[in-house]
Structures are given as structure tokens and as C-alpha cells.
Amino acid sequence: MSADTIRSPVMTTPSVSVVVPTYRRRDNLTAVITPLLDDAATGELIVVVDGCDDGSLELLQGLARSNPALRPVWTINQGGAAARQHGIELATHPVVLLIDDDVIAGPGLVSGHAAHHAQADDLVVLGYMPTRPAPEGARGRFATGLYAQEYEAVCREYERDESMILKKLWGGNVSIRTARLADVPYESGRFSATNHSDRDFGLRAHKSGLRGVFDRELLAQHEHVRPLDAYLRDARRQGEGRVLVHAAHADVAGQLDMGGTIRDLPAPLRVALVGLERQDQVAGLLTWLLRLVTLGAGRLGLHGIELGLAKFLRRYETRAGMREGLQRLELERQDAA
């Protein structure tokens, strides 16, 4: 098939298999699935319950009795990437739309994705999902604000340079032709227990010749909520995932740059962070104390102090995850030798 044929504007608008992996978000599920089921382009909605016992499966099974397009699926807990891949393998429609379980679709989201795929069959289509501002005084409000800043910065990068859409793919509202996922599976294995499975998928899609499209009109709202402990766990997982990304895709992503994680910090903070990392015997105690101070600052309304300490702790946890990832790679190399 020629490129002209592939990109013909008269291709039939495809129906969509929407895949939502979920873990312990029962209270969110009705809000997540309702706009997806209401969209005329949704051929089926596959919700994969990733081994949790919070009543999510029972809720979905009850809703499915009056919504034949809804397909609840249970799988043993293996992480979001594996659950997502399981749902993809069950998909029966020409396009798969991957939505996170804390993302609320706007009107016509599924149809909008389908319209893009009606124009070409070599696309990875990325929608826009701005973060809903956290209520004043909410636990972890600073984490939502920082997440939103990072997300918007990446979206602006997409618009400056379309090649970055796949090189820095930010999942949660992304679609692709089902047939393409046979050649480029979402899960590549190594990222199932850490973050950046979406970036790994984007880089593999880029190397396979697929094209990224970012469309702000494919609108959804991200209900991001992270208390401090979860925020810092994410940071450590992101650090480990970053190591894997650069190890697997050095030809596109380049070599890992540990220094880049602190280069933008003021000199006193850089010195303090590196000094803390060298205190092997007491680093755990010191970071625990910093967490307590961060939480206390938030409760007292000292949000500037809360934000500054949270940023510092996040850099520490990210770098700790990177060191763990590098150690794991080195052990793998030794075992393979």
C-alpha cells in the first residue's frame, strides 16, 4: 500500500477499543467510564482490574449488565503496563485508545481520536489532559502543581518540535491502530515494575517509523492526587525508569546524565543534596526528618517551605532510583558475562 493510499482522507472512520487499566480506584471508575461509553466511536470499553480487591471488579460487572460495550477483566497484579498490554491483546476494534484510570474524557474524545486514524494508519495520537487544580488545603496539593508544570512544559515542547511527541511520550490519553500494536507491543517487559513504560513505547514506535500527533482538542482532565509518600515513591520509580530508557534507547535518548538532575539547583542545594547522598549511615533518618518537616510545613500553611523541601526530596529520590537502576544493570551485565 502506498503512502498516498494510507493517508487518504476517504478512509472509513474506525471504531475504537478503549482500554483502561485500573488499580484501587473504585470510587473514580464511574466518572471515568461514563463519557467513554457515551461516545459513539467506542466499540468496546475494556477495563482491566490489576489484581486489586477494592470492589472495582464487582462495580464494573454490575455496570456491564446494562452496558454491553463494557468489558470488565480481572488479572493478577503485575503493574499498569502489563495490565494495559493485557487489555490491548483483548481488543477487537481497529483502533486502541489507552486511557488512565484517573483521566476523565471530555465530550467526543474517542471520536476525535478515531477521526485522526481515519486519515492515516501510521499514527500515534496523543490527546491533551491538563491537571485539575487541587483544592486549597488538600493533602499533596504541591505535588499536583509540580506535576502540572512539568506536563505543560512537555506539551509546549511537542508543539515546538513534533519529533518529541514520540521521543517523550506522556501516556494517559493516547491511541494507535490495533494492527500496529502487533508490531510494537505496548509493554516491552523491563518497564512493568517501574515508570516510563509510555516513554519506552514511544521510542520504540519512533524507531519503527510511526508518526506522533499531539492534539489539544482531544481533551480530557487528569484527576492527579499524590500525598507526599506516593509522590516520592513515584520519583524513585521514575529515576529507575530513566536508567532503563537510556540503556535501551541510547541511540535516540542519548546517554544518561546524572548531573542533569541537579544542574538547575542553586549551588547550596546541590552541595546539600550530594552531601546527603554520601551519608550512607544516616541518610534514611535525615530524609525521614525532612519528610516530617515537609508535612508539618504544609499543615501550618507554610507552602513555600513545603514546596521547596518537596522539590529537594524529589531530586534525592529520583537520583536514588537512578543509582538503583544502574546497580541492577551492572549486576545483569555481570550475570551475563
GIDADA-V986087 format. One record per residue. N is the residue number from 1. RES is the residue in three letters. OMEGA is omega in whole degrees, 0 to 359 (999 if undefined). NEAR is the number of other C-alpha atoms within 8 Angstrom. Layout:
n: <N;N>
res: <RES;RES>
omega: <OMEGA;OMEGA>
near: <NEAR;NEAR>
This chain:
n: <1;2;3;4;5;6;7;8;9;10;11;12;13;14;15;16;17;18;19;20;21;22;23;24;25;26;27;28;29;30;31;32;33;34;35;36;37;38;39;40;41;42;43;44;45;46;47;48;49;50;51;52;53;54;55;56;57;58;59;60;61;62;63;64;65;66;67;68;69;70;71;72;73;74;75;76;77;78;79;80;81;82;83;84;85;86;87;88;89;90;91;92;93;94;95;96;97;98;99;100;101;102;103;104;105;106;107;108;109;110;111;112;113;114;115;116;117;118;119;120;121;122;123;124;125;126;127;128;129;130;131;132;133;134;135;136;137;138;139;140;141;142;143;144;145;146;147;148;149;150;151;152;153;154;155;156;157;158;159;160;161;162;163;164;165;166;167;168;169;170;171;172;173;174;175;176;177;178;179;180;181;182;183;184;185;186;187;188;189;190;191;192;193;194;195;196;197;198;199;200;201;202;203;204;205;206;207;208;209;210;211;212;213;214;215;216;217;218;219;220;221;222;223;224;225;226;227;228;229;230;231;232;233;234;235;236;237;238;239;240;241;242;243;244;245;246;247;248;249;250;251;252;253;254;255;256;257;258;259;260;261;262;263;264;265;266;267;268;269;270;271;272;273;274;275;276;277;278;279;280;281;282;283;284;285;286;287;288;289;290;291;292;293;294;295;296;297;298;299;300;301;302;303;304;305;306;307;308;309;310;311;312;313;314;315;316;317;318;319;320;321;322;323;324;325;326;327;328;329;330;331;332;333;334;335;336;337>
res: <MET;SER;ALA;ASP;THR;ILE;ARG;SER;PRO;VAL;MET;THR;THR;PRO;SER;VAL;SER;VAL;VAL;VAL;PRO;THR;TYR;ARG;ARG;ARG;ASP;ASN;LEU;THR;ALA;VAL;ILE;THR;PRO;LEU;LEU;ASP;ASP;ALA;ALA;THR;GLY;GLU;LEU;ILE;VAL;VAL;VAL;ASP;GLY;CYS;ASP;ASP;GLY;SER;LEU;GLU;LEU;LEU;GLN;GLY;LEU;ALA;ARG;SER;ASN;PRO;ALA;LEU;ARG;PRO;VAL;TRP;THR;ILE;ASN;GLN;GLY;GLY;ALA;ALA;ALA;ARG;GLN;HIS;GLY;ILE;GLU;LEU;ALA;THR;HIS;PRO;VAL;VAL;LEU;LEU;ILE;ASP;ASP;ASP;VAL;ILE;ALA;GLY;PRO;GLY;LEU;VAL;SER;GLY;HIS;ALA;ALA;HIS;HIS;ALA;GLN;ALA;ASP;ASP;LEU;VAL;VAL;LEU;GLY;TYR;MET;PRO;THR;ARG;PRO;ALA;PRO;GLU;GLY;ALA;ARG;GLY;ARG;PHE;ALA;THR;GLY;LEU;TYR;ALA;GLN;GLU;TYR;GLU;ALA;VAL;CYS;ARG;GLU;TYR;GLU;ARG;ASP;GLU;SER;MET;ILE;LEU;LYS;LYS;LEU;TRP;GLY;GLY;ASN;VAL;SER;ILE;ARG;THR;ALA;ARG;LEU;ALA;ASP;VAL;PRO;TYR;GLU;SER;GLY;ARG;PHE;SER;ALA;THR;ASN;HIS;SER;ASP;ARG;ASP;PHE;GLY;LEU;ARG;ALA;HIS;LYS;SER;GLY;LEU;ARG;GLY;VAL;PHE;ASP;ARG;GLU;LEU;LEU;ALA;GLN;HIS;GLU;HIS;VAL;ARG;PRO;LEU;ASP;ALA;TYR;LEU;ARG;ASP;ALA;ARG;ARG;GLN;GLY;GLU;GLY;ARG;VAL;LEU;VAL;HIS;ALA;ALA;HIS;ALA;ASP;VAL;ALA;GLY;GLN;LEU;ASP;MET;GLY;GLY;THR;ILE;ARG;ASP;LEU;PRO;ALA;PRO;LEU;ARG;VAL;ALA;LEU;VAL;GLY;LEU;GLU;ARG;GLN;ASP;GLN;VAL;ALA;GLY;LEU;LEU;THR;TRP;LEU;LEU;ARG;LEU;VAL;THR;LEU;GLY;ALA;GLY;ARG;LEU;GLY;LEU;HIS;GLY;ILE;GLU;LEU;GLY;LEU;ALA;LYS;PHE;LEU;ARG;ARG;TYR;GLU;THR;ARG;ALA;GLY;MET;ARG;GLU;GLY;LEU;GLN;ARG;LEU;GLU;LEU;GLU;ARG;GLN;ASP;ALA;ALA>
omega: <182;177;180;179;181;186;181;181;182;176;180;177;186;170;192;166;177;182;180;170;182;178;176;175;182;185;180;197;181;179;181;189;186;180;178;178;181;184;185;182;181;176;177;177;182;179;184;178;189;170;181;184;184;181;180;183;181;177;182;179;177;179;182;180;179;179;185;179;182;181;176;180;176;175;176;184;178;182;186;183;179;178;179;179;178;178;178;182;178;186;183;182;190;181;173;174;182;182;176;185;171;180;181;183;171;180;175;183;183;179;178;175;181;181;176;183;173;182;183;181;182;186;161;188;184;177;184;182;178;183;176;179;178;178;177;178;180;176;178;182;181;182;179;178;179;178;181;178;181;181;181;178;178;178;177;177;175;185;176;187;184;180;182;181;179;181;178;184;178;187;180;182;189;182;182;174;182;181;179;181;172;179;181;181;179;183;177;173;189;186;185;183;181;180;177;171;179;179;176;178;180;180;177;176;178;183;178;178;177;182;178;175;175;185;180;179;173;196;171;180;181;180;185;176;178;168;189;184;179;178;181;174;177;181;180;178;178;177;178;178;179;177;181;179;183;177;183;188;181;181;180;185;181;180;178;181;179;182;181;181;182;187;183;179;171;185;180;179;176;180;181;182;180;177;178;180;182;181;187;187;187;183;180;179;182;179;176;178;178;176;179;179;178;179;179;179;179;181;180;180;179;192;176;178;178;182;181;179;179;177;180;181;180;178;180;182;178;180;176;177;178;178;177;178;179;178;180;177;180;177;178;179;180;179;182;183;999>
near: <4;5;6;6;7;11;9;9;7;6;8;5;8;12;11;15;16;14;16;14;15;12;11;8;11;10;5;9;10;7;8;13;9;8;12;13;12;7;12;8;10;16;11;12;15;15;13;16;15;15;10;10;7;7;8;13;11;7;9;10;9;8;9;12;7;6;7;7;10;13;10;12;9;9;9;6;8;11;9;11;12;10;15;15;11;9;14;10;6;7;11;5;12;11;14;15;14;13;13;11;12;10;14;11;11;10;7;8;13;13;11;9;13;14;10;9;14;13;12;12;9;11;12;14;13;14;14;12;11;10;11;8;6;9;6;5;5;7;6;10;14;9;12;14;10;8;9;10;8;8;9;9;8;9;8;8;9;12;8;6;8;10;8;10;14;14;12;10;12;6;11;9;14;12;12;14;14;12;7;9;10;7;6;10;9;11;12;10;5;6;14;14;7;10;13;11;14;11;14;11;14;13;14;9;13;12;7;7;7;10;10;13;10;12;9;7;6;13;12;14;12;11;9;8;9;12;10;11;7;8;11;11;9;9;13;15;12;13;15;17;15;12;12;11;13;12;9;6;10;10;5;7;9;8;7;8;6;8;6;7;9;9;7;6;7;6;6;6;9;11;8;8;10;8;8;8;9;7;8;7;5;7;11;8;7;8;9;8;8;10;11;8;9;13;10;8;12;10;7;6;6;9;9;6;9;14;10;8;10;11;8;10;12;12;11;10;13;14;12;10;14;15;9;9;13;10;8;8;8;8;8;8;8;7;6;5;4>
